[in-house]
Amino acid sequence: MPRVLVVDDEEQIRSMLQKILTRAGHDVCTASNAQAAIDICERPARFDLVISDVIMPGVDGHHLARWLAVRCPDSRVILMSAFDPGCDECPYLDNCQRLTKPFSAKDVVRLVSDALSRPARALRVD
């Protein structure tokens, strides 16, 4: 069963994604911000996929993607945002997938399935 970590500062989004992905057969863990996600990933926890909001207070999704590239290179990453011009500049975009808010349950399941069907690639760290 694929393990997925959902990171978003909005509880409703976290809860909705957890329900959608659990129904789709995934083992889902959540974190309310990027620092909490880093703390979870520093434990002996391995995730096949991390879905993170980009714009959050404190540590943002781009920083989390960079941290994952170094510490968890086998994890796939989906960055989600309603609007984030920084994604176009992000050096990890080639290896991350994007989920645009608002999204449907079908969008999420399709994108997660696609991400998990691809081989994990280490993100490029410059």
N, CA, C and O atoms as a GROMACS GRO file, in nm:
protein
  504
    1MET      N    1   0.085  -0.117   0.000
    1MET     CA    2   0.000   0.000   0.000
    1MET      C    3   0.090   0.124   0.000
    1MET      O    4   0.171   0.141   0.091
    2PRO      N    5   0.077   0.211  -0.098
    2PRO     CA    6   0.160   0.331  -0.104
    2PRO      C    7   0.136   0.424   0.015
    2PRO      O    8   0.023   0.445   0.058
    3ARG      N    9   0.246   0.477   0.067
    3ARG     CA   10   0.238   0.572   0.179
    3ARG      C   11   0.248   0.713   0.125
    3ARG      O   12   0.338   0.746   0.048
    4VAL      N   13   0.152   0.797   0.166
    4VAL     CA   14   0.144   0.934   0.118
    4VAL      C   15   0.141   1.029   0.237
    4VAL      O   16   0.071   1.005   0.335
    5LEU      N   17   0.220   1.136   0.228
    5LEU     CA   18   0.219   1.242   0.328
    5LEU      C   19   0.156   1.365   0.265
    5LEU      O   20   0.203   1.413   0.161
    6VAL      N   21   0.051   1.417   0.326
    6VAL     CA   22  -0.018   1.537   0.278
    6VAL      C   23   0.019   1.652   0.371
    6VAL      O   24   0.005   1.643   0.493
    7VAL      N   25   0.068   1.762   0.311
    7VAL     CA   26   0.113   1.878   0.388
    7VAL      C   27   0.035   2.001   0.343
    7VAL      O   28   0.045   2.043   0.227
    8ASP      N   29  -0.042   2.058   0.433
    8ASP     CA   30  -0.117   2.180   0.401
    8ASP      C   31  -0.153   2.249   0.532
    8ASP      O   32  -0.188   2.183   0.630
    9ASP      N   33  -0.146   2.381   0.534
    9ASP     CA   34  -0.180   2.455   0.655
    9ASP      C   35  -0.332   2.467   0.674
    9ASP      O   36  -0.376   2.510   0.781
   10GLU      N   37  -0.410   2.432   0.575
   10GLU     CA   38  -0.556   2.435   0.587
   10GLU      C   39  -0.608   2.297   0.623
   10GLU      O   40  -0.593   2.201   0.547
   11GLU      N   41  -0.670   2.288   0.741
   11GLU     CA   42  -0.718   2.159   0.792
   11GLU      C   43  -0.819   2.095   0.698
   11GLU      O   44  -0.818   1.973   0.680
   12GLN      N   45  -0.906   2.175   0.637
   12GLN     CA   46  -1.007   2.120   0.546
   12GLN      C   47  -0.944   2.051   0.426
   12GLN      O   48  -0.991   1.946   0.382
   13ILE      N   49  -0.840   2.110   0.372
   13ILE     CA   50  -0.771   2.051   0.256
   13ILE      C   51  -0.704   1.920   0.298
   13ILE      O   52  -0.716   1.819   0.229
   14ARG      N   53  -0.633   1.924   0.412
   14ARG     CA   54  -0.567   1.801   0.461
   14ARG      C   55  -0.668   1.690   0.480
   14ARG      O   56  -0.646   1.577   0.436
   15SER      N   57  -0.778   1.720   0.547
   15SER     CA   58  -0.880   1.620   0.576
   15SER      C   59  -0.942   1.566   0.447
   15SER      O   60  -0.961   1.445   0.433
   16MET      N   61  -0.974   1.655   0.354
   16MET     CA   62  -1.034   1.612   0.228
   16MET      C   63  -0.937   1.520   0.151
   16MET      O   64  -0.978   1.415   0.102
   17LEU      N   65  -0.812   1.560   0.141
   17LEU     CA   66  -0.714   1.477   0.069
   17LEU      C   67  -0.692   1.344   0.139
   17LEU      O   68  -0.677   1.240   0.074
   18GLN      N   69  -0.691   1.346   0.271
   18GLN     CA   70  -0.675   1.220   0.345
   18GLN      C   71  -0.790   1.124   0.313
   18GLN      O   72  -0.767   1.006   0.291
   19LYS      N   73  -0.913   1.175   0.311
   19LYS     CA   74  -1.029   1.090   0.281
   19LYS      C   75  -1.023   1.038   0.138
   19LYS      O   76  -1.044   0.919   0.114
   20ILE      N   77  -0.994   1.126   0.043
   20ILE     CA   78  -0.988   1.086  -0.098
   20ILE      C   79  -0.883   0.977  -0.118
   20ILE      O   80  -0.909   0.875  -0.182
   21LEU      N   81  -0.764   1.000  -0.063
   21LEU     CA   82  -0.653   0.907  -0.086
   21LEU      C   83  -0.668   0.777  -0.008
   21LEU      O   84  -0.625   0.671  -0.055
   22THR      N   85  -0.728   0.783   0.110
   22THR     CA   86  -0.754   0.661   0.186
   22THR      C   87  -0.854   0.574   0.111
   22THR      O   88  -0.836   0.452   0.101
   23ARG      N   89  -0.958   0.635   0.058
   23ARG     CA   90  -1.057   0.560  -0.022
   23ARG      C   91  -0.994   0.500  -0.147
   23ARG      O   92  -1.039   0.396  -0.196
   24ALA      N   93  -0.890   0.566  -0.198
   24ALA     CA   94  -0.822   0.515  -0.317
   24ALA      C   95  -0.719   0.406  -0.282
   24ALA      O   96  -0.650   0.355  -0.371
   25GLY      N   97  -0.707   0.372  -0.154
   25GLY     CA   98  -0.621   0.262  -0.114
   25GLY      C   99  -0.482   0.299  -0.068
   25GLY      O  100  -0.392   0.215  -0.069
   26HIS      N  101  -0.463   0.423  -0.028
   26HIS     CA  102  -0.331   0.468   0.018
   26HIS      C  103  -0.327   0.480   0.170
   26HIS      O  104  -0.429   0.508   0.234
   27ASP      N  105  -0.210   0.461   0.227
   27ASP     CA  106  -0.185   0.484   0.369
   27ASP      C  107  -0.145   0.631   0.380
   27ASP      O  108  -0.039   0.670   0.331
   28VAL      N  109  -0.229   0.713   0.444
   28VAL     CA  110  -0.210   0.858   0.442
   28VAL      C  111  -0.178   0.912   0.580
   28VAL      O  112  -0.242   0.879   0.679
   29CYS      N  113  -0.077   0.997   0.583
   29CYS     CA  114  -0.036   1.071   0.703
   29CYS      C  115  -0.047   1.219   0.667
   29CYS      O  116  -0.034   1.254   0.550
   30THR      N  117  -0.072   1.305   0.765
   30THR     CA  118  -0.083   1.447   0.734
   30THR      C  119   0.008   1.529   0.824
   30THR      O  120   0.048   1.487   0.933
   31ALA      N  121   0.041   1.650   0.774
   31ALA     CA  122   0.118   1.746   0.851
   31ALA      C  123   0.060   1.884   0.822
   31ALA      O  124   0.020   1.914   0.710
   32SER      N  125   0.056   1.969   0.925
   32SER     CA  126  -0.007   2.100   0.911
   32SER      C  127   0.086   2.207   0.855
   32SER      O  128   0.042   2.318   0.825
   33ASN      N  129   0.213   2.174   0.840
   33ASN     CA  130   0.307   2.269   0.780
   33ASN      C  131   0.433   2.194   0.737
   33ASN      O  132   0.450   2.076   0.769
   34ALA      N  133   0.519   2.262   0.664
   34ALA     CA  134   0.638   2.197   0.610
   34ALA      C  135   0.734   2.152   0.720
   34ALA      O  136   0.796   2.047   0.709
   35GLN      N  137   0.747   2.232   0.826
   35GLN     CA  138   0.837   2.192   0.935
   35GLN      C  139   0.788   2.065   1.002
   35GLN      O  140   0.868   1.978   1.036
   36ALA      N  141   0.657   2.053   1.022
   36ALA     CA  142   0.601   1.929   1.078
   36ALA      C  143   0.627   1.811   0.985
   36ALA      O  144   0.655   1.701   1.032
   37ALA      N  145   0.618   1.834   0.854
   37ALA     CA  146   0.647   1.728   0.757
   37ALA      C  147   0.793   1.685   0.767
   37ALA      O  148   0.824   1.566   0.763
   38ILE      N  149   0.883   1.782   0.780
   38ILE     CA  150   1.025   1.750   0.795
   38ILE      C  151   1.047   1.668   0.922
   38ILE      O  152   1.121   1.570   0.920
   39ASP      N  153   0.983   1.708   1.032
   39ASP     CA  154   0.995   1.634   1.158
   39ASP      C  155   0.946   1.490   1.141
   39ASP      O  156   1.009   1.397   1.191
   40ILE      N  157   0.835   1.470   1.071
   40ILE     CA  158   0.782   1.336   1.047
   40ILE      C  159   0.880   1.255   0.961
   40ILE      O  160   0.906   1.138   0.989
   41CYS      N  161   0.933   1.317   0.857
   41CYS     CA  162   1.023   1.246   0.765
   41CYS      C  163   1.160   1.217   0.828
   41CYS      O  164   1.231   1.128   0.781
   42GLU      N  165   1.197   1.290   0.933
   42GLU     CA  166   1.324   1.263   1.000
   42GLU      C  167   1.316   1.138   1.086
   42GLU      O  168   1.419   1.077   1.117
   43ARG      N  169   1.196   1.100   1.124
   43ARG     CA  170   1.179   0.973   1.196
   43ARG      C  171   1.198   0.862   1.093
   43ARG      O  172   1.201   0.888   0.973
   44PRO      N  173   1.211   0.741   1.139
   44PRO     CA  174   1.222   0.635   1.038
   44PRO      C  175   1.089   0.613   0.966
   44PRO      O  176   1.025   0.509   0.981
   45ALA      N  177   1.049   0.713   0.890
   45ALA     CA  178   0.925   0.703   0.813
   45ALA      C  179   0.960   0.725   0.667
   45ALA      O  180   1.034   0.817   0.633
   46ARG      N  181   0.908   0.640   0.582
   46ARG     CA  182   0.933   0.651   0.439
   46ARG      C  183   0.801   0.674   0.370
   46ARG      O  184   0.702   0.604   0.397
   47PHE      N  185   0.798   0.770   0.280
   47PHE     CA  186   0.677   0.799   0.204
   47PHE      C  187   0.706   0.783   0.056
   47PHE      O  188   0.809   0.828   0.006
   48ASP      N  189   0.614   0.718  -0.014
   48ASP     CA  190   0.628   0.703  -0.158
   48ASP      C  191   0.599   0.834  -0.228
   48ASP      O  192   0.652   0.861  -0.337
   49LEU      N  193   0.514   0.916  -0.165
   49LEU     CA  194   0.472   1.042  -0.226
   49LEU      C  195   0.445   1.145  -0.118
   49LEU      O  196   0.387   1.115  -0.014
   50VAL      N  197   0.489   1.268  -0.144
   50VAL     CA  198   0.458   1.381  -0.058
   50VAL      C  199   0.380   1.481  -0.142
   50VAL      O  200   0.428   1.526  -0.246
   51ILE      N  201   0.261   1.517  -0.095
   51ILE     CA  202   0.180   1.620  -0.160
   51ILE      C  203   0.183   1.741  -0.067
   51ILE      O  204   0.138   1.733   0.048
   52SER      N  205   0.237   1.852  -0.116
   52SER     CA  206   0.252   1.968  -0.030
   52SER      C  207   0.196   2.094  -0.095
   52SER      O  208   0.214   2.118  -0.214
   53ASP      N  209   0.129   2.173  -0.013
   53ASP     CA  210   0.091   2.307  -0.054
   53ASP      C  211   0.222   2.384  -0.071
   53ASP      O  212   0.322   2.354  -0.006
   54VAL      N  213   0.220   2.482  -0.158
   54VAL     CA  214   0.340   2.563  -0.180
   54VAL      C  215   0.344   2.679  -0.082
   54VAL      O  216   0.444   2.700  -0.014
   55ILE      N  217   0.236   2.753  -0.075
   55ILE     CA  218   0.235   2.875   0.006
   55ILE      C  219   0.178   2.844   0.144
   55ILE      O  220   0.058   2.823   0.161
   56MET      N  221   0.269   2.843   0.243
   56MET     CA  222   0.233   2.817   0.382
   56MET      C  223   0.316   2.911   0.469
   56MET      O  224   0.424   2.954   0.428
   57PRO      N  225   0.266   2.942   0.588
   57PRO     CA  226   0.348   3.024   0.679
   57PRO      C  227   0.478   2.950   0.715
   57PRO      O  228   0.479   2.828   0.726
   58GLY      N  229   0.583   3.025   0.732
   58GLY     CA  230   0.711   2.964   0.768
   58GLY      C  231   0.776   2.900   0.647
   58GLY      O  232   0.792   2.964   0.543
   59VAL      N  233   0.812   2.776   0.661
   59VAL     CA  234   0.878   2.700   0.554
   59VAL      C  235   0.776   2.673   0.444
   59VAL      O  236   0.667   2.623   0.471
   60ASP      N  237   0.812   2.705   0.318
   60ASP     CA  238   0.717   2.684   0.209
   60ASP      C  239   0.741   2.551   0.139
   60ASP      O  240   0.835   2.478   0.171
   61GLY      N  241   0.655   2.520   0.044
   61GLY     CA  242   0.662   2.393  -0.027
   61GLY      C  243   0.786   2.376  -0.111
   61GLY      O  244   0.835   2.264  -0.128
   62HIS      N  245   0.840   2.485  -0.164
   62HIS     CA  246   0.964   2.476  -0.242
   62HIS      C  247   1.081   2.433  -0.153
   62HIS      O  248   1.164   2.351  -0.192
   63HIS      N  249   1.086   2.490  -0.032
   63HIS     CA  250   1.192   2.452   0.062
   63HIS      C  251   1.176   2.304   0.100
   63HIS      O  252   1.274   2.231   0.109
   64LEU      N  253   1.052   2.263   0.122
   64LEU     CA  254   1.027   2.122   0.155
   64LEU      C  255   1.071   2.032   0.041
   64LEU      O  256   1.130   1.927   0.065
   65ALA      N  257   1.044   2.071  -0.084
   65ALA     CA  258   1.087   1.992  -0.200
   65ALA      C  259   1.239   1.979  -0.202
   65ALA      O  260   1.292   1.871  -0.231
   66ARG      N  261   1.309   2.088  -0.173
   66ARG     CA  262   1.456   2.084  -0.169
   66ARG      C  263   1.504   1.991  -0.057
   66ARG      O  264   1.596   1.911  -0.077
   67TRP      N  265   1.441   2.001   0.060
   67TRP     CA  266   1.478   1.915   0.173
   67TRP      C  267   1.456   1.768   0.137
   67TRP      O  268   1.541   1.683   0.165
   68LEU      N  269   1.343   1.739   0.076
   68LEU     CA  270   1.313   1.601   0.034
   68LEU      C  271   1.414   1.552  -0.068
   68LEU      O  272   1.453   1.435  -0.066
   69ALA      N  273   1.457   1.640  -0.158
   69ALA     CA  274   1.554   1.602  -0.261
   69ALA      C  275   1.683   1.551  -0.198
   69ALA      O  276   1.746   1.458  -0.249
   70VAL      N  277   1.721   1.612  -0.087
   70VAL     CA  278   1.846   1.574  -0.020
   70VAL      C  279   1.826   1.454   0.072
   70VAL      O  280   1.906   1.360   0.070
   71ARG      N  281   1.719   1.456   0.151
   71ARG     CA  282   1.702   1.356   0.256
   71ARG      C  283   1.616   1.235   0.218
   71ARG      O  284   1.632   1.127   0.274
   72CYS      N  285   1.526   1.253   0.125
   72CYS     CA  286   1.433   1.145   0.086
   72CYS      C  287   1.424   1.138  -0.066
   72CYS      O  288   1.316   1.157  -0.122
   73PRO      N  289   1.535   1.112  -0.132
   73PRO     CA  290   1.536   1.120  -0.279
   73PRO      C  291   1.444   1.020  -0.350
   73PRO      O  292   1.416   1.036  -0.468
   74ASP      N  293   1.397   0.919  -0.279
   74ASP     CA  294   1.307   0.821  -0.341
   74ASP      C  295   1.161   0.863  -0.335
   74ASP      O  296   1.076   0.798  -0.395
   75SER      N  297   1.131   0.970  -0.263
   75SER     CA  298   0.993   1.016  -0.253
   75SER      C  299   0.956   1.099  -0.377
   75SER      O  300   1.033   1.184  -0.422
   76ARG      N  301   0.839   1.072  -0.429
   76ARG     CA  302   0.787   1.155  -0.537
   76ARG      C  303   0.721   1.276  -0.472
   76ARG      O  304   0.679   1.270  -0.357
   77VAL      N  305   0.712   1.387  -0.546
   77VAL     CA  306   0.658   1.511  -0.489
   77VAL      C  307   0.553   1.570  -0.582
   77VAL      O  308   0.573   1.581  -0.703
   78ILE      N  309   0.441   1.609  -0.522
   78ILE     CA  310   0.339   1.688  -0.591
   78ILE      C  311   0.326   1.818  -0.512
   78ILE      O  312   0.299   1.816  -0.392
   79LEU      N  313   0.344   1.931  -0.580
   79LEU     CA  314   0.324   2.060  -0.518
   79LEU      C  315   0.189   2.114  -0.562
   79LEU      O  316   0.155   2.110  -0.680
   80MET      N  317   0.112   2.166  -0.466
   80MET     CA  318  -0.021   2.217  -0.500
   80MET      C  319  -0.033   2.363  -0.459
   80MET      O  320   0.019   2.406  -0.356
   81SER      N  321  -0.104   2.436  -0.543
   81SER     CA  322  -0.124   2.578  -0.516
   81SER      C  323  -0.234   2.631  -0.607
   81SER      O  324  -0.255   2.581  -0.717
   82ALA      N  325  -0.305   2.733  -0.558
   82ALA     CA  326  -0.402   2.801  -0.643
   82ALA      C  327  -0.330   2.891  -0.741
   82ALA      O  328  -0.368   2.904  -0.857
   83PHE      N  329  -0.225   2.954  -0.692
   83PHE     CA  330  -0.146   3.043  -0.777
   83PHE      C  331  -0.009   3.057  -0.714
   83PHE      O  332   0.003   3.104  -0.600
   84ASP      N  333   0.093   3.016  -0.786
   84ASP     CA  334   0.228   3.032  -0.734
   84ASP      C  335   0.323   3.052  -0.850
   84ASP      O  336   0.367   2.955  -0.912
   85PRO      N  337   0.356   3.177  -0.881
   85PRO     CA  338   0.450   3.201  -0.989
   85PRO      C  339   0.587   3.142  -0.960
   85PRO      O  340   0.665   3.120  -1.052
   86GLY      N  341   0.618   3.115  -0.834
   86GLY     CA  342   0.746   3.056  -0.797
   86GLY      C  343   0.764   2.916  -0.852
   86GLY      O  344   0.878   2.872  -0.873
   87CYS      N  345   0.654   2.844  -0.876
   87CYS     CA  346   0.666   2.710  -0.933
   87CYS      C  347   0.734   2.714  -1.070
   87CYS      O  348   0.811   2.624  -1.105
   88ASP      N  349   0.706   2.819  -1.147
   88ASP     CA  350   0.767   2.829  -1.279
   88ASP      C  351   0.918   2.850  -1.270
   88ASP      O  352   0.991   2.820  -1.365
   89GLU      N  353   0.964   2.902  -1.158
   89GLU     CA  354   1.107   2.928  -1.138
   89GLU      C  355   1.176   2.816  -1.059
   89GLU      O  356   1.299   2.813  -1.051
   90CYS      N  357   1.099   2.727  -1.003
   90CYS     CA  358   1.152   2.624  -0.913
   90CYS      C  359   1.241   2.525  -0.989
   90CYS      O  360   1.198   2.469  -1.090
   91PRO      N  361   1.365   2.504  -0.942
   91PRO     CA  362   1.453   2.411  -1.011
   91PRO      C  363   1.411   2.265  -1.001
   91PRO      O  364   1.468   2.179  -1.068
   92TYR      N  365   1.312   2.236  -0.918
   92TYR     CA  366   1.267   2.098  -0.900
   92TYR      C  367   1.143   2.066  -0.982
   92TYR      O  368   1.094   1.953  -0.977
   93LEU      N  369   1.093   2.164  -1.058
   93LEU     CA  370   0.968   2.147  -1.131
   93LEU      C  371   0.972   2.027  -1.225
   93LEU      O  372   0.870   1.959  -1.242
   94ASP      N  373   1.086   2.001  -1.287
   94ASP     CA  374   1.095   1.888  -1.379
   94ASP      C  375   1.066   1.755  -1.311
   94ASP      O  376   1.020   1.661  -1.376
   95ASN      N  377   1.091   1.747  -1.181
   95ASN     CA  378   1.071   1.622  -1.109
   95ASN      C  379   0.950   1.624  -1.017
   95ASN      O  380   0.912   1.522  -0.961
   96CYS      N  381   0.889   1.741  -1.001
   96CYS     CA  382   0.766   1.752  -0.922
   96CYS      C  383   0.649   1.759  -1.019
   96CYS      O  384   0.663   1.799  -1.134
   97GLN      N  385   0.536   1.720  -0.969
   97GLN     CA  386   0.415   1.742  -1.046
   97GLN      C  387   0.336   1.849  -0.973
   97GLN      O  388   0.356   1.872  -0.854
   98ARG      N  389   0.246   1.914  -1.045
   98ARG     CA  390   0.167   2.022  -0.985
   98ARG      C  391   0.019   1.984  -0.983
   98ARG      O  392  -0.033   1.924  -1.077
   99LEU      N  393  -0.045   2.022  -0.874
   99LEU     CA  394  -0.189   2.008  -0.858
   99LEU      C  395  -0.242   2.148  -0.834
   99LEU      O  396  -0.209   2.212  -0.734
  100THR      N  397  -0.326   2.194  -0.925
  100THR     CA  398  -0.378   2.330  -0.916
  100THR      C  399  -0.507   2.331  -0.837
  100THR      O  400  -0.600   2.256  -0.866
  101LYS      N  401  -0.513   2.418  -0.736
  101LYS     CA  402  -0.636   2.437  -0.658
  101LYS      C  403  -0.725   2.534  -0.734
  101LYS      O  404  -0.673   2.628  -0.794
  102PRO      N  405  -0.854   2.516  -0.735
  102PRO     CA  406  -0.929   2.405  -0.677
  102PRO      C  407  -0.916   2.280  -0.766
  102PRO      O  408  -0.888   2.290  -0.885
  103PHE      N  409  -0.937   2.165  -0.706
  103PHE     CA  410  -0.925   2.039  -0.778
  103PHE      C  411  -1.040   1.948  -0.739
  103PHE      O  412  -1.106   1.970  -0.637
  104SER      N  413  -1.063   1.847  -0.821
  104SER     CA  414  -1.166   1.747  -0.791
  104SER      C  415  -1.100   1.621  -0.736
  104SER      O  416  -0.979   1.603  -0.749
  105ALA      N  417  -1.180   1.536  -0.676
  105ALA     CA  418  -1.128   1.408  -0.626
  105ALA      C  419  -1.068   1.328  -0.742
  105ALA      O  420  -0.964   1.264  -0.725
  106LYS      N  421  -1.133   1.333  -0.859
  106LYS     CA  422  -1.080   1.261  -0.976
  106LYS      C  423  -0.943   1.314  -1.015
  106LYS      O  424  -0.853   1.236  -1.048
  107ASP      N  425  -0.926   1.447  -1.011
  107ASP     CA  426  -0.796   1.507  -1.043
  107ASP      C  427  -0.686   1.453  -0.950
  107ASP      O  428  -0.577   1.417  -0.994
  108VAL      N  429  -0.718   1.448  -0.822
  108VAL     CA  430  -0.621   1.402  -0.722
  108VAL      C  431  -0.584   1.256  -0.745
  108VAL      O  432  -0.466   1.222  -0.753
  109VAL      N  433  -0.684   1.171  -0.757
  109VAL     CA  434  -0.660   1.028  -0.774
  109VAL      C  435  -0.580   1.002  -0.902
  109VAL      O  436  -0.488   0.920  -0.902
  110ARG      N  437  -0.615   1.071  -1.009
  110ARG     CA  438  -0.545   1.053  -1.136
  110ARG      C  439  -0.399   1.097  -1.126
  110ARG      O  440  -0.309   1.025  -1.170
  111LEU      N  441  -0.374   1.214  -1.066
  111LEU     CA  442  -0.238   1.265  -1.055
  111LEU      C  443  -0.153   1.179  -0.961
  111LEU      O  444  -0.037   1.152  -0.990
  112VAL      N  445  -0.211   1.135  -0.850
  112VAL     CA  446  -0.139   1.049  -0.757
  112VAL      C  447  -0.107   0.915  -0.822
  112VAL      O  448   0.005   0.864  -0.809
  113SER      N  449  -0.203   0.858  -0.891
  113SER     CA  450  -0.180   0.732  -0.961
  113SER      C  451  -0.068   0.747  -1.064
  113SER      O  452   0.020   0.661  -1.075
  114ASP      N  453  -0.072   0.856  -1.138
  114ASP     CA  454   0.032   0.883  -1.237
  114ASP      C  455   0.169   0.898  -1.171
  114ASP      O  456   0.268   0.840  -1.218
  115ALA      N  457   0.175   0.974  -1.063
  115ALA     CA  458   0.303   0.995  -0.994
  115ALA      C  459   0.359   0.864  -0.940
  115ALA      O  460   0.479   0.839  -0.950
  116LEU      N  461   0.272   0.781  -0.882
  116LEU     CA  462   0.318   0.655  -0.824
  116LEU      C  463   0.353   0.550  -0.930
  116LEU      O  464   0.426   0.455  -0.901
  117SER      N  465   0.302   0.567  -1.051
  117SER     CA  466   0.334   0.471  -1.157
  117SER      C  467   0.470   0.498  -1.221
  117SER      O  468   0.524   0.412  -1.290
  118ARG      N  469   0.523   0.615  -1.197
  118ARG     CA  470   0.654   0.651  -1.253
  118ARG      C  471   0.765   0.612  -1.156
  118ARG      O  472   0.744   0.614  -1.034
  119PRO      N  473   0.880   0.578  -1.209
  119PRO     CA  474   0.992   0.549  -1.118
  119PRO      C  475   1.029   0.674  -1.038
  119PRO      O  476   1.026   0.785  -1.090
  120ALA      N  477   1.063   0.654  -0.914
  120ALA     CA  478   1.107   0.766  -0.831
  120ALA      C  479   1.240   0.815  -0.885
  120ALA      O  480   1.330   0.736  -0.913
  121ARG      N  481   1.252   0.946  -0.898
  121ARG     CA  482   1.377   1.007  -0.943
  121ARG      C  483   1.422   1.105  -0.837
  121ARG      O  484   1.342   1.180  -0.782
  122ALA      N  485   1.547   1.104  -0.810
  122ALA     CA  486   1.601   1.201  -0.716
  122ALA      C  487   1.587   1.340  -0.778
  122ALA      O  488   1.617   1.360  -0.896
  123LEU      N  489   1.542   1.435  -0.698
  123LEU     CA  490   1.533   1.571  -0.746
  123LEU      C  491   1.672   1.630  -0.760
  123LEU      O  492   1.762   1.599  -0.681
  124ARG      N  493   1.690   1.713  -0.859
  124ARG     CA  494   1.820   1.777  -0.882
  124ARG      C  495   1.843   1.884  -0.776
  124ARG      O  496   1.759   1.972  -0.758
  125VAL      N  497   1.954   1.876  -0.706
  125VAL     CA  498   1.989   1.976  -0.605
  125VAL      C  499   2.113   2.048  -0.655
  125VAL      O  500   2.218   1.988  -0.674
  126ASP      N  501   2.098   2.178  -0.675
  126ASP     CA  502   2.212   2.257  -0.724
  126ASP      C  503   2.284   2.326  -0.611
  126ASP      O  504   2.382   2.396  -0.634
   0.00000   0.00000   0.00000
